[in-house]
Amino acid sequence: MSGPVARLAGLQVGPAQSEPSGDFGLIGLAVMGQNLILNAADHGFTVVAFNRTVSKVDRFLENEAKGKSIVGAHSIEEFCSKLKKPRRMMLLVMAGPAVDDFIEKLLPYCDKGDIIIDGGNSHYPDSNRRTRYLAEKGIRFVGTGVSGGEEGARYGPSLMPGGNEEAWPYIKDVFQSIAAKSDGEPCCDWVGDEGAGHYVKMVHNGIEYGDMQLICEAYDIMKRGLGMSYQEMGEEFDKWNKGVLDSFLIEITRDVLKFSDDDGKPLVEKILDSAGQKGTGKWTAINALDLGMPVTLIGEAVFARCLSSIKEERTRASKVLSGPKPSFTGDRATFLKNLEQGLYASKIISYAQGFMLMQTAAKQYGWKLNKPSIALMWRGGCIIRSVFLKDITAAYRAEPDLENLLFNDFFNKAIHEAQDGWRDVVSYAVKAGIPMPAFSTALAFFDGYRTKDLPANLLQAQRDYFGAHTFIIKPEYANDKYKSGEHIHVNWTGRGGNVSASTYNA
């Protein structure tokens, strides 16, 4: 007795009864998992499917997977027995303990050289740990970012694999086949070592937070600052989607703004203005602080969501705190062009900050990050996909060690051309009392980054005054009293001591 009859009888089909036929295995049959399996089957791979709740496997085989090169497994042992060696096994389960739990369940049936892939939204330190742990057992671990939602998983996601690089030649054919394509190139390449794949996905999500916040601020100033209708706003976003801002998020914003409920009113107007978040933007902001990187726009985007969530308190504050009322008197068409340019310039800053963070992390963690490929991976399939990313890909391909996107000729020119309009929009928002934290912080970063001498000299003097934290003298003022590069403490009042505090970075 074998096949469906054996399964119905509750008997396990042993590995010795048939040769393994599976090219690729996937555990986790939620929507993303099912869609990735269907995607892989469409590309000619035989996929073995397993789920902790075994009844889901049979339902999937009888419905969506029917007639496709997909086989089911009803135990971890059967799952492993049906896969060709080296086994390529992907987990799409909830991040955290569930991943470790499944890894431990797989290990008794694994052979050296097998590959375990975690495609969930895992935190990169967990992927660092898992890569090292499994390498000791001869198993190759890959932590991969997967972006694009349900539709991306089904028809072509952005995939960001990192971990044990020995695994890449064995999974490359599957991953690059099922990934989205941009100008014929797969939106998937090897990212880097250990947790680099999940790290890049984390930064992707942080940039996504920033892009969404910027778009929301543009919408707010159109609505409250210019008094535009939802139909007018939708049409403006439609125009933007044909220019430098052409992207998935601009496209869906157009559709959302034009969508009416059954009563004819815009549905978005009825939605509570309290934003949710799953933590990846927060992880990015925390990591930026840990590494001392000024990733200000993502940080502001996270805080903007936090501010939105205290809705009841804001409602009370709106009754007791007053400010200016928007009253626009200029040329609306010109302002909208400036708003488009301000959004474009702010996006340039956000991506520049994101790549600054990634290259700092690579140095800190000893990773070899593939920056041109990261930009390419984000060009299709993922939530932040846009025409804009082609220019970033070109910049890093021309100069892989580019210090900052703002040093690239294309982006340097773009941000200088956008600068006047950008400043006009932020100035009007401040005078009108409309918050634009992401636009404003992007502009503040730009002005700080292009400033040779910041007021941090006064800050260092203050720190030395109250805490003997020392300072370093500017090279042009070095002499016998103040030696260049030396940590100096001064007795500012004549009453303090001459002992300085230890220098350290917290």
N, C-alpha and C positions, 0 to 999 in steps of 0.2 A: 504494500500500500504506500503510495507516494503522492506528492502534489497536493491539490486542494482537498482530496479525500482524507489524506493523512492529517492535514491541518484541522479539518472539521472534527476528526477523531481525537484531537489534542495530542497527536504524536509529533515528535520533532524529527524533521528530516536531517539526518546526520551528514556531516561534511563529506564522508567517504562515498556517499551514494551518487554524487555527480561532480563533474569538474566545475570549479568556480567559473562563473560567467560574468560577474560584475566588474565593470571598469572603475566604478566610483560608488561609494556608499554615503548615505546621508541619514543622520539621526535627528529627528525633530520634524513632525508633520504639521506644524502650524502653517499659516498661509505662505510665509517666506520660504519655508522648507519645501513645501509642495511645489511652489512655483519654480524654485531652483532645480528640483528634480525633473520637472517637465521640460525646462529649458535644456538641461543636459541631455535628456532623451531625444529632444528635437535635433540635437547636434550629433547624433549617432552613437552616444554612449549608453551602455547598459548600466542602469542605476539600481542599487539595492537600497530599499527604504525600510527604516525601522522607527518605531515610536514607543515610548514608555507605556502608553495606553495602547495595547496591541490591537484593539478593535479599530483604531484609526487607520492602521495599515490595511486591513481588509476593506474598509470603506473607500479608501483612496484607490486601491487596486480595482475595485468594482465600478468606480465612477471616473474621476479625472484621468487616472493612469491607464484605463482600459485600452488595450490594443497597442500600447506603447512599450518600448524596451525597458520596462520597470518591473522589478521582482521584489516581493516582500520578504521580510524576515520577522519571525515571531519570538526571537530571543537574541541576545548579544552574540551567543555562540554561533547561531545560524547566520546572523548578519556577517560575521567575520569569515565564516566558511564559504560564503558565496562570492567573496571578493578575490580577484586575481592579486598575486603578489608582485611588487610590494603593495600592500593594501592602501588605498587612498580613502580615508574615512573623515567625513565632515560632520561636525556638531553644529546644529542650529537650535540651541536650547537657551534657556534663560541664563544670562551672565551670572557668575558667582559660583556658589557651591555645586550647582547642577553640572557645570562643566567638569569640575574635579571628580565628581561622583561618576560621571560617564567614562572619564579617562581611566579611573580605577577598575570599572567594570570591563573595559576593553582590553586592558593589559594582559590578563591571563590567556587571551586568545590571539595576541599579537606576536609577530616574529620580528627579529631585528631588521631594521630598514623600513618597517611599515611607517605610514604617515598619518598623523592625527591632526585635523584642521579644526580650529575653533572659529566659526563665522559669526558669533554673537557680538554684542556690544561690550566686550570685556575691557576692563581697565588695563592699560599696558603693563603695570607692574606684575599683574597676574600672568600675563603672557611671557614676561621675562622669566618668571619663576618656572612656568610650565616648560619652556624651552630647555632650561638647564636640567630640570628634573627628568624629563623624558630622554634627553641626550645621554644621561647616565645609564639608561636602560636600553640604549640602542634604537630608540624610537625617535623619528624626526617630527617635530612639532611645528605647525604653522598657525599663527594668529592672523586672521585676515579681516580687514574692514570690508563690509558689504553695504553699499549705499544704492538707493534708487527706489526703495519701498517695494510694494507688491508688484507693480508693473515692471519695475527694473529687474526684480528677481526672475520674472517670467520671460522677459524679452531681451534683457541685457543690462545687468547692473554694472556699477563701478566696483572693481575688486582691488583691494590693497593688501597683498600678502607680505608677511614678514615672519622671521623666526629662524629655523634651521635651514640655511641656504642649500644644503644638500637635497632638500625636498623639491626645490623649484623645477629642475628638469623633469621630474615625474608628474607634477601637477600642472605644468605650464600649458599642455595641450587642452586639458579640461577647462581651466580658468580662462584662457584667452579665447576659447571657442564660445563660451557662454557669456562673456563680458560684452558690454556695449561697444560699439565701434564709432570712432570719430575720424572722418576722412580715411576710412579703411583701416585705421590702426586700433587695436583692442585697447579699451580703457582698463588695462590691467598689466602690471609689470611688477617685478620683484622690488619691494620697497627698501628693505634693510634687515638688520639682525634682530633677534629676540622679539621684543614687543613693538618694534618699529611699525608694523602694519596697523596694529590697534592704536598706536600713538598718532599716526597720520590720520586715521579715521576720527580720532578724538578732535584733532585740530580742524579737520573738515567740518565736523559738527559745530565746533566753536565759530568758524567762519560763517556757517549757515545761520547761527544765532545772530551774528552781526549783519549779514545780508537782510535777514527778515526784519530786524529792528530798523535798519536804514529805510527799507521800503515802507514800513509802518509810519515812520516820521515823515516821509514824503507824502504819504496819504493824508496824514493829520494836517499838514500845512496846506494841502490842496483843499481839504474839507473845511477846516476852521479858518485858515488864513486867507484863502481865496474864495470861499463860499461855493465851491464847485459841487455839482450834483454827482451822484454815483455813476450815472451814465457818462458824464463828461470825464470823470476820473478814469473810468474804464477805457475810454477812447484814448486818453493821454498815455496810459500804460501800453496800449496797443501800438501807439506811435513809437514809444521807447523800445518796444520789443523788436523794432525793425532797424535799430541803430546800435550804438556801442553797448547798450544795456541788454541786448538780446540774450535772454536766459530763461530757464525753467521757472524761476521764482517770479520774474516779471510777467511771464505768460499766465501763470495761475492766478496772480494778483488781478490781472485784467479780467479773467473769467469770474473770479469771486466777486469783484465790484459790480459786474454786470448781471449777477445772478439774483433774480427776484423770487420771493416766496409766493405761496398761492394767492396771497392778498395783493400782490403786485408791489409790495415794499421790498427794498433790498434786504436780503437775509442777513448780511454781515452787520447791518445796523442793529439787529436784534440780539446779536451774540454778546454775552457778558465779557467785558474788557478785563479779564483776569487770566493771564497767560500761564500755561503749565510748562514744565521742563522735566527732562529725565536725567539730567546730571552731567552730560558730556561737555556742555558749555562751561559749567562750573569747574569740572576737572581741568579744562584748558586754562581757565583764569587762574586757578590755584597753582597749576604747574608753571605758568608764566611768572607768578610771584616767587615761587620756589627757585626759579632759574634767574630771577632778576631781570626779566624781559618786559619792556613796556607795551604789552599787548592790550592797549587801553580800550580799543573798540569792542572786542569780545567781552571784556570785563563790564563795560557800560551796558552791553546788550543783556548780560545776565542780571545786572542790577535793575534794568528797566523791567524785566519780567518780575523780579521780586517786588518792585514798587507797584506794578499792576495788580499783584496778588493781594495787597492790603486795601481792597476795594471799599470796604465799609469805613475804614479810617479816612480814606481819601474823600469819600462822600461827606463825612462830617467836616473835614478840612475845607471842602469847597464852599461851605456855608459861612466860614469865619475868616478865610484868607482871600484877599482880593489882589488883583493885578490888572495889567492893561487888557483891553479888549481888542482883538484883531480888527484892523480897519485898513484894507489894502487900497492904495490909490494909484499904483503904478500901472505899467503895461503888463497885462497878464501873460501874453504870449512870450515876452522877453523873460519874465520871471520863471515861467515853466521851462524855458531853455536853460536858464541858470540852475534850476532845481535838478534837471537831468544831469547837467555837468557836475553839480555838487554831489549827487549820488554816485556818479562815476568816479570822481576823485576820492570820495570816502571809501569806495570799494577797493581802489588801488591801495590806499593806506591799510585797509583791513588785511588784504592778501600779503602786502609787504610785511606787516607785523606777524602774520601766521608763518611765513617762510623764515623770518628772523628767529621765531621760536623753535621751529623744527631744526634749523641748522645749529642753534645753540644746544638743543637736546642731543643732537647727533654727537657733538663734541663732548658733552657732559657724560653721555652713556656709552661712548665708544662705538657708535653705529656708523655704518656707511650708508647714508641716505641718497637715494636716486632722485634728485630734485626735478630734472626734466620729466621723468616718468610720472612723478606725483602730479604735476600739472596736467599731463596727458590723461592720467587716470580720472581726473575730475572733469574732463571735457565732455564726457557723455555718461549717461546712466545714473549719475548721482544727483542729489537735490541742488547742489550749487553749480551744476553744469551751465556753461555759458560760452558765447563766442569769445568773450574776454580772456578765457583760459588758454585759447590758442596763442595769444600774444605772450602769456607767461611761459608757455611751453617753448616758444621761439626764443625768448630771452634767456632761459636756462640752457637751451641747446647751444646757443651761440656762446654762452659763457657759464659753464656749469658751476664755477666758483664765484659767481656774482654775489657781491657783498650784500646788496639790497636792491630790490626791484626799482627803487627810485634813482639808482645810478644807471639803469638801462635807458638808452636814448629814447625809445618809444614811450616808456612810462614817464620819463622826465619831461618830455614834451607835452604829453597828455595832461599831466597834473598842473603844469604851468599855464596851459591854455584854459583849463577849467577853473583856475584859482579865483578870478574876479567874480564869476558867477557864484561859486561856492561861498565866498565871503558875504556876498549880497544876501543869499538865502539865510545863512546863519544869523546875520545882523538883523534881518527882518523878524526872524523867529524870536530872538531875544526881546526886541522892542514890542512884539505882539504878545509875549507871554506864552508862547507855544514851545514846550520842551523838545529839543532835538539833541539828546545826549550823545548819540552815535555820530551824527554829523559834526557836532561841536568838538568832541574828543578827537575825531580824525583830524580836524583842522588844527587843534591845539598840538597834536603830535607832530604834524607837518611843520608847524612854526617852531616847535622845540627842536626837532631833528635838524632843521636848517640853521639853527642858532649856534654860532661858535662858542659864545660865552653865556652860559645860563647863570641864574642867581644862586646856584648851589654853593658858590664861594661863601656867601653870607651864611647859608645853612651850616656849612662846615665850621665857620667861626663860632656860630651859636653853640654847636655841639661841643666844641672845644672849651667854650666859656663855661657852660654849666656842667660838663661831664668829663673834661680833659680827654676828649675822644681823638684829638690831634687832627692835623690837616697837612696837606702837601703843598708846597709853594709852587707857583707857576715857573717853568724853566727859565723864562726871561728875567725873573727876579731872584734867581738863585745866587748866593754869594757865600762868604765864609760863615755868616750867621745862620742863613737859611739854605741848607744844602739841597740840591735837586733830588727829588725822589724820596727824601727822608720824611718820616712821620714826625711832625713838630707839635709841641704843646707850648702855649704862651700863658704866662700868669697875667691875665687881662686886667685884674683890679689891683694887683700888688698885695692882695690879701690871701690869694690862693697859694697852693703849693706848686712845686715844679714836677711832681710825679704824674705821668700820663697814664691813661687807661690802656688796656690791651686793645689792639686792633683786630677786628674780626668781622665777618659778614654773617648776619643772622638771616 
